[in-house]
Amino acid sequence: MFKLAVQTGGLEEPYGIDGAYRLIAETGFEGADANIDHLMTPSRLRAKEEIPPLLRKGADEREMLELFRPWKEGAEKYGVENYQAHAPFPSILPPEGPADGAYNEAILELLRRTIIGSAYVGARNLVIHPFFFPYDYMGTWEEEWEMNKNGYLSLAQTAAENGVTICLENMFRAYKNKRIGATCSNAPDAIAYIDRLNDLAGQKVFGFCLDTGHAFLSSQDVRDFMVRLGDRISCFHVHDNDGVGDLHLAPYSGGQDWDRFADGLARINFRKTLSFETFRACSTTAPELVPEVLKLIEQSGRLFDRKAEEYRRAYV
């Protein structure tokens, strides 16, 4: 048996953070993926907007924690565990001007402070997207590895001090109407990144967040991906899509093979918390129907648990 979690994103917008946790608890989830990335959204980062003062270098870190308090209090109030959280992204922007270096340094500080905030809300797994550029700026594998090595290792000590596992995620790039693999999009690369980073850090600071939607977009077999990574998987982003867009739908709404996913859970003997990143399934329906959508997502998780147990018994 494993516990189930769902992200607060998609719920915070119509219900607020407190209301998001209330709904998560009422619909049967034991945990949450805290979307603390909402403190600095992707659109704001890509537009190079000013990062909130308390998330910048030199700001008092105790005062900064007040920004994260709503996610902490919501979880405590409704008895929900913040099993994981999501850091702001992208983690780096393409160098298009002389000021971009300073802005990317500010993003690194934003990520460092988000690690502290993640620990404060009780989330011991923090997903920090790999450092990579979109298709038009794509470099070599070696160049991308150096960029990630430098970025992640600069955050390792803060993660260790705060008891937070930094979780890398399998990513994709967009080219015209195609989606192709990006950093950690396949099992060999993901394994190399996790193992090398932990070796260089001198301790186990890095884990992996396997994103089922991204795996489908980059044409990866989800069961094979899971089996190869094994216990390097610290958390999941479970969602579905049509193979073209990163739609973040409820399972069985797209094309992912969920039987192979359940088989993968059995083969790695997954006993942690399974988390859904299905915000668009909630944000594209009427607020009055969101509780029913959440119940459906929760029931798909219980189905995965039953199917995984059936596969486990078959292997004995």
C-alpha positions in Angstrom: 0.0 0.0 0.0 1.1 3.5 -0.7 -0.3 6.9 0.2 -1.7 9.3 -2.4 -1.0 13.0 -2.9 -2.1 15.7 -5.3 -0.8 19.1 -6.2 -2.2 22.3 -4.7 -2.0 23.9 -8.1 -5.3 24.0 -10.0 -7.0 24.3 -6.6 -5.4 27.3 -5.2 -6.7 29.6 -8.0 -10.4 29.2 -7.3 -10.3 28.1 -3.6 -7.2 29.7 -2.2 -4.4 27.7 -0.5 -6.5 26.9 2.6 -9.4 25.8 0.4 -7.0 23.6 -1.7 -5.9 21.7 1.4 -9.4 21.3 2.6 -10.5 19.8 -0.7 -7.4 17.5 -0.8 -8.3 16.1 2.6 -12.0 15.8 1.9 -11.5 13.9 -1.3 -9.3 11.2 0.3 -5.7 12.2 -0.3 -3.2 11.8 2.5 -0.6 14.1 1.0 0.0 17.1 -1.2 2.5 18.5 -3.7 2.9 22.0 -2.5 3.1 24.4 -5.4 5.4 26.9 -3.7 6.6 27.7 -7.2 3.6 30.0 -7.4 5.7 32.6 -5.5 7.5 33.2 -8.8 5.7 31.8 -11.8 7.4 30.6 -15.1 5.8 33.5 -17.0 7.3 36.0 -14.6 10.7 34.4 -14.6 10.8 34.2 -18.4 9.8 37.9 -18.6 12.7 38.6 -16.1 10.4 40.3 -13.7 11.7 41.3 -10.3 12.0 38.4 -7.9 10.2 39.2 -4.6 12.6 41.0 -2.2 12.5 38.3 0.5 13.6 35.7 -2.0 16.7 37.6 -3.0 20.2 37.5 -1.7 20.7 39.3 1.6 17.1 39.2 2.8 16.3 37.9 6.2 15.6 34.2 6.0 13.3 34.1 9.0 11.2 36.8 7.5 11.2 35.0 4.2 9.5 32.0 5.7 6.3 34.0 6.1 5.9 33.7 2.3 5.6 29.9 2.7 3.4 29.9 5.8 0.1 29.4 4.0 1.2 26.0 2.6 2.5 25.0 6.0 -0.7 26.1 7.9 -3.0 24.6 5.3 -1.4 21.2 5.5 -1.4 21.2 9.3 -5.0 22.4 9.6 -6.4 19.6 7.5 -4.0 16.8 8.5 -2.3 16.6 5.1 1.3 15.8 4.7 3.3 18.0 2.3 5.1 15.0 0.8 6.8 17.0 -1.9 7.0 20.5 -3.3 7.8 22.2 -6.7 10.5 24.9 -7.0 10.1 27.8 -9.4 11.1 27.2 -13.0 12.8 27.5 -15.4 16.0 27.1 -13.4 18.0 29.0 -16.0 17.3 31.4 -18.9 19.2 31.5 -22.2 21.9 34.2 -22.3 20.4 36.9 -24.6 22.0 40.0 -23.0 24.7 41.2 -20.6 22.3 41.3 -17.7 21.2 37.7 -18.0 24.1 36.4 -15.9 23.0 38.4 -12.9 19.4 37.3 -13.4 20.4 33.7 -13.5 22.4 34.2 -10.3 19.2 35.6 -8.8 17.3 32.5 -9.9 19.9 30.3 -8.2 19.4 32.2 -5.0 15.6 31.9 -5.4 16.0 28.1 -5.7 18.3 28.0 -2.6 15.7 29.9 -0.6 13.0 27.7 -1.9 14.8 24.7 -0.5 14.6 26.3 3.0 10.9 27.1 2.4 10.3 23.5 1.3 11.7 22.2 4.6 9.6 24.8 6.5 6.4 23.5 5.0 7.4 19.9 5.7 8.1 18.8 2.2 11.3 16.7 2.2 11.3 16.2 -1.6 11.7 19.3 -3.7 11.5 19.1 -7.5 14.0 21.4 -9.1 13.8 21.3 -12.9 17.1 20.5 -14.6 19.2 23.4 -16.0 18.6 23.4 -19.7 17.7 25.6 -22.6 14.9 25.3 -25.2 15.5 23.8 -28.6 16.9 27.0 -30.3 19.6 27.3 -27.7 20.4 23.6 -27.2 24.0 22.7 -26.6 25.9 19.4 -26.4 25.3 16.7 -23.8 28.6 17.6 -22.2 27.8 21.4 -22.0 24.4 20.6 -20.5 26.0 18.3 -17.9 28.4 21.0 -16.9 25.6 23.5 -16.5 23.6 21.1 -14.4 26.6 20.0 -12.3 27.4 23.6 -11.4 23.8 24.6 -10.7 22.8 21.6 -8.6 26.0 21.3 -6.6 25.7 25.0 -5.6 22.4 24.0 -3.9 23.6 20.7 -2.4 24.8 22.0 0.9 21.6 24.0 1.6 19.6 20.9 0.8 21.7 18.7 3.1 21.5 21.2 6.0 17.7 21.3 5.7 17.1 17.6 5.1 15.6 18.1 1.7 16.2 15.8 -1.3 16.5 17.7 -4.5 14.6 15.8 -7.2 15.5 16.1 -10.8 12.8 15.5 -13.4 12.7 14.0 -16.9 12.2 16.9 -19.3 11.3 17.5 -22.9 11.8 20.2 -25.6 9.3 21.6 -28.1 10.2 21.7 -31.8 7.4 22.8 -34.1 4.6 20.3 -33.4 7.0 17.7 -31.9 8.2 17.0 -28.4 11.7 15.6 -28.0 13.8 14.5 -25.1 15.7 17.0 -23.0 17.8 16.7 -19.8 17.2 13.3 -18.0 14.5 12.4 -20.5 15.7 8.8 -20.6 16.8 6.3 -18.0 20.6 6.1 -18.7 20.9 9.9 -18.6 18.8 10.2 -15.4 20.9 7.5 -13.7 24.1 9.1 -14.7 23.0 12.5 -13.4 21.7 11.3 -10.0 24.7 9.0 -9.3 27.3 11.5 -10.4 25.7 14.4 -8.5 25.5 12.4 -5.3 29.1 11.2 -5.7 30.3 14.8 -6.2 28.2 16.0 -3.3 29.7 13.3 -1.1 26.2 12.4 0.3 22.8 11.4 -1.0 21.2 14.7 -1.6 19.7 14.1 -5.1 16.8 11.9 -6.1 14.4 11.7 -9.1 10.9 12.7 -9.8 9.6 10.5 -12.6 7.0 12.5 -14.6 4.7 10.1 -16.4 3.4 12.8 -18.8 6.9 13.9 -19.8 7.9 10.2 -20.4 5.0 9.8 -22.8 5.8 13.0 -24.6 9.4 11.9 -25.2 8.4 8.3 -26.2 9.8 6.5 -23.2 8.3 3.3 -21.9 7.2 4.2 -18.4 7.7 0.7 -16.9 11.2 0.4 -18.3 12.1 3.9 -17.0 10.9 3.1 -13.5 12.6 -0.3 -13.3 16.0 1.1 -14.4 15.8 3.9 -11.9 14.6 1.8 -9.0 15.0 3.4 -5.6 16.5 6.5 -7.1 12.9 7.5 -7.6 11.9 9.7 -4.6 8.6 11.0 -5.9 6.3 11.1 -8.9 4.4 13.6 -11.1 1.5 11.4 -12.3 -0.6 12.8 -15.2 -1.7 12.0 -18.7 -1.7 13.6 -22.1 -2.2 13.0 -25.8 1.4 12.6 -26.7 1.6 16.1 -28.2 0.9 18.6 -25.4 1.9 18.6 -21.8 -1.7 18.6 -20.7 -1.6 17.4 -17.1 -4.8 15.4 -17.4 -6.2 12.8 -15.0 -5.0 9.2 -15.7 -7.0 7.4 -18.5 -7.7 10.8 -20.2 -4.9 10.5 -22.7 -2.6 7.8 -24.1 -0.3 6.7 -21.3 -0.2 2.9 -20.7 -1.4 2.8 -17.1 -1.1 -1.0 -16.8 2.6 -0.8 -17.5 2.8 2.0 -15.0 1.2 -0.2 -12.3 3.5 -3.0 -13.3 6.4 -0.6 -12.8 5.2 0.2 -9.3 5.2 -3.5 -8.5 8.6 -4.1 -10.0 10.3 -1.4 -7.9 8.2 -2.3 -4.9 7.0 1.3 -4.5 5.8 2.0 -0.9 6.2 5.8 -0.8 3.6 8.5 -1.6 2.3 8.6 -5.2 1.6 12.2 -6.2 -0.6 13.5 -9.1 0.3 16.6 -11.1 -3.2 17.0 -12.6 -3.8 20.7 -12.3 -5.4 21.1 -15.7 -8.0 18.4 -15.0 -9.2 20.7 -12.3 -8.6 24.1 -13.8 -10.6 23.3 -17.0 -13.8 22.3 -15.2 -16.4 24.2 -13.3 -15.4 24.9 -9.7 -18.5 23.1 -8.5 -17.3 19.9 -10.2 -13.7 20.0 -9.0 -14.4 17.8 -5.9 -15.7 15.1 -8.2 -12.7 15.4 -10.5 -10.4 15.0 -7.5 -12.3 12.0 -6.3 -11.8 10.4 -9.7 -8.1 11.1 -9.6 -7.9 9.7 -6.1 -9.7 6.5 -7.2 -7.3 6.1 -10.1 -4.5 6.0 -7.5 -6.3 3.4 -5.4 -6.7 1.4 -8.7 -3.0 1.6 -9.3 -2.4 0.3 -5.8 -4.6 -2.7 -6.4 -3.2 -3.4 -9.8 0.4 -3.1 -8.5 -0.4 -5.6 -5.7 -1.8 -8.1 -8.3 1.4 -7.8 -10.3 3.5 -8.3 -7.1 1.6 -11.5 -6.3 2.0 -12.8 -9.9 5.8 -12.4 -9.5 6.1 -14.4 -6.3 
